[in-house]
């Protein structure tokens, strides 16, 4: 089980989570979000309560409720942040790869690595705990933006003649299903063996290239 002091290892990199210390001054909202992420990772979303988060951070209920009215509000904030981070990384990967086929493949890598490195965010984003809708406009906007980054990339590749002329949205859902599946298996520690997540990720992206490429067999 991952604890606050655990070092998460991925792709040769070590990412240390700093222990959440009792809140004194500064950004209380950030401190509450950080503690929520730690709790979700170690105990699951079901174990998350506002009272416990407030106690861990060291603030009164009054101070806590100024930022989050209830558990759903806290989870909405976690999901919103997660979709924003994902969108930014997808766009950065697309740009880094020259806005072409290489960029698209880097988007797949960025998606899976984001999910595996941020399992608390990811579990809330796609675990059915919150649903993007009109009641949460910021969450709805960030969730749509992350998906739109994929749609826009595929649309650009279609324009250049690199991928099939199928429905762009349907193709984006297909790509999402593939990378989401790999990411979920990685988060759940189901990919054992020397290659682990990296091996399946590379294989999946290679097969996506041949599957949706303009010259793919119909």
C-alpha positions in Angstrom: 0.0 0.0 0.0 1.3 3.4 -0.9 1.9 5.7 2.0 2.7 9.4 2.3 6.4 8.7 2.4 6.4 6.2 -0.4 8.6 6.9 -3.4 6.7 6.2 -6.6 8.9 4.7 -9.3 8.1 5.0 -12.9 10.2 4.9 -16.1 13.4 5.3 -14.1 12.2 8.4 -12.3 11.5 8.8 -8.6 8.7 11.1 -7.6 8.6 11.7 -3.8 5.4 12.7 -2.2 6.1 15.1 0.6 4.3 14.5 3.9 1.3 16.7 4.3 2.1 18.9 7.4 -0.5 20.6 9.6 -1.7 23.8 8.0 -0.6 27.1 9.5 -0.4 29.8 6.8 -0.7 29.9 3.1 -3.0 28.1 0.7 -5.5 26.1 2.7 -7.3 24.9 -0.4 -4.1 23.5 -1.8 -3.3 21.8 1.5 -6.8 20.2 1.6 -6.5 18.9 -2.0 -3.0 17.5 -1.3 -4.3 15.6 1.7 -7.3 14.3 -0.2 -4.9 12.9 -2.9 -2.8 11.2 -0.3 -5.9 9.6 1.4 -7.4 8.5 -1.9 -4.2 6.8 -3.0 -3.7 5.0 0.3 -7.3 4.2 1.3 -9.5 4.8 -1.7 -12.2 7.4 -2.4 -14.7 5.6 -0.1 -12.5 6.4 2.9 -12.4 10.1 2.1 -14.3 12.4 4.5 -14.1 16.1 5.0 -13.8 15.7 8.8 -10.8 13.5 8.5 -9.2 15.7 5.8 -9.6 18.7 8.1 -8.2 16.9 11.0 -5.2 15.7 9.0 -4.5 19.3 7.8 -5.2 20.7 11.3 -8.0 23.2 10.6 -11.5 23.7 12.0 -14.7 22.6 10.2 -15.5 26.3 9.7 -12.3 26.9 7.8 -12.7 23.7 5.8 -16.3 24.5 4.7 -15.2 27.9 3.4 -13.5 26.0 0.6 -15.5 22.8 0.2 -19.2 22.5 1.2 -19.1 18.7 1.0 -17.2 15.6 -0.2 -18.6 16.0 -3.7 -17.2 19.5 -3.9 -13.8 18.3 -2.9 -13.9 15.4 -5.4 -15.0 17.8 -8.1 -11.9 20.0 -7.4 -9.7 16.9 -7.6 -11.2 15.9 -11.0 -11.1 19.4 -12.4 -7.4 19.7 -11.5 -6.7 16.3 -13.0 -8.4 17.1 -16.4 -6.5 20.4 -16.5 -3.2 18.6 -15.9 -4.0 16.0 -18.5 -5.1 18.5 -21.1 -1.9 20.5 -20.6 0.3 17.5 -20.9 -1.4 16.2 -24.1 -1.1 19.6 -25.8 2.6 19.9 -24.7 3.3 16.4 -26.1 1.6 17.3 -29.4 3.6 20.5 -29.7 6.8 18.8 -28.7 6.4 16.2 -31.4 5.9 18.9 -34.1 2.1 18.6 -34.4 2.4 15.5 -36.5 2.5 11.7 -36.2 5.3 11.9 -33.7 3.4 14.4 -31.7 0.3 12.1 -31.7 2.3 9.2 -30.5 3.8 11.3 -27.7 0.3 12.2 -26.7 -0.4 8.5 -26.1 2.7 8.2 -24.0 1.8 11.4 -22.0 -1.7 10.1 -21.3 -0.6 6.8 -19.9 2.3 8.2 -17.9 0.0 10.9 -16.5 -2.5 8.3 -15.3 0.1 6.0 -13.7 1.9 8.9 -12.0 -1.3 10.4 -10.7 -3.6 7.5 -9.7 -5.6 9.6 -7.2 -6.6 12.2 -9.7 -7.3 9.5 -12.4 -9.5 7.4 -10.1 -11.7 10.4 -9.4 -11.7 11.6 -13.0 -13.0 8.3 -14.4 -14.3 6.4 -11.4 -17.9 7.7 -11.6 -17.6 9.7 -8.4 -18.3 13.0 -10.2 -19.9 13.7 -13.5 -19.1 16.8 -15.6 -22.3 18.7 -16.2 -23.9 22.2 -16.1 -23.7 22.2 -12.3 -19.9 22.1 -12.4 -19.0 24.3 -15.4 -15.3 24.3 -14.7 -15.1 20.5 -14.5 -17.2 20.2 -17.6 -14.9 22.6 -19.5 -11.7 20.9 -18.4 -13.0 17.4 -19.2 -14.2 18.5 -22.6 -10.9 20.3 -23.2 -8.8 17.2 -22.5 -10.9 15.2 -25.0 -10.9 18.0 -27.5 -7.1 18.0 -27.5 -7.2 14.5 -28.9 -10.0 15.3 -31.4 -8.0 18.3 -32.7 -4.9 16.3 -33.1 -6.7 13.6 -35.1 -8.4 16.3 -37.2 -5.0 17.8 -38.1 -3.7 14.4 -39.0 -6.7 13.7 -41.2 -6.1 17.0 -43.0 -2.5 16.0 -43.7 -3.7 12.6 -44.9 -1.9 10.6 -42.2 -5.0 8.9 -40.7 -8.3 7.4 -41.9 -11.2 9.6 -42.9 -13.5 8.0 -40.3 -15.6 10.1 -37.8 -13.0 12.0 -35.9 -14.9 11.9 -32.6 -15.4 8.1 -33.0 -11.8 7.6 -33.8 -10.8 9.7 -30.7 -13.0 7.5 -28.5 -11.3 4.4 -29.9 -7.8 5.9 -29.2 -9.0 6.9 -25.7 -10.3 3.4 -25.0 -6.9 1.9 -25.9 -4.8 4.2 -23.8 -7.3 4.2 -20.9 -7.1 0.4 -20.8 -3.3 0.4 -20.6 -3.4 3.1 -18.0 -5.9 1.3 -15.8 -4.0 -1.9 -15.9 -0.9 0.0 -14.9 -2.6 1.7 -12.0 -4.0 -1.6 -10.8 -0.6 -3.3 -11.0 -1.8 -5.9 -13.4 1.2 -5.6 -15.8 3.8 -7.8 -14.4 7.1 -8.8 -15.9 10.2 -6.8 -17.0 8.4 -4.7 -19.6 5.5 -3.7 -17.5 3.5 -0.6 -18.5 6.2 0.6 -20.9 6.2 -2.5 -23.0 2.4 -2.6 -23.5 2.3 1.1 -23.9 4.7 1.0 -26.8 3.0 -2.0 -28.4 -0.5 -0.3 -28.1 0.8 2.9 -29.7 2.4 1.0 -32.5 -0.8 -0.9 -33.2 -2.8 2.4 -33.1 -0.5 3.7 -35.8 -1.3 0.8 -38.1 -4.9 0.6 -37.1 -6.0 4.2 -37.8 -3.4 5.0 -40.4 -4.6 6.2 -43.8 -3.3 3.0 -45.4 -4.8 0.7 -42.9 -6.7 -2.2 -44.4 -10.5 -1.7 -44.2 
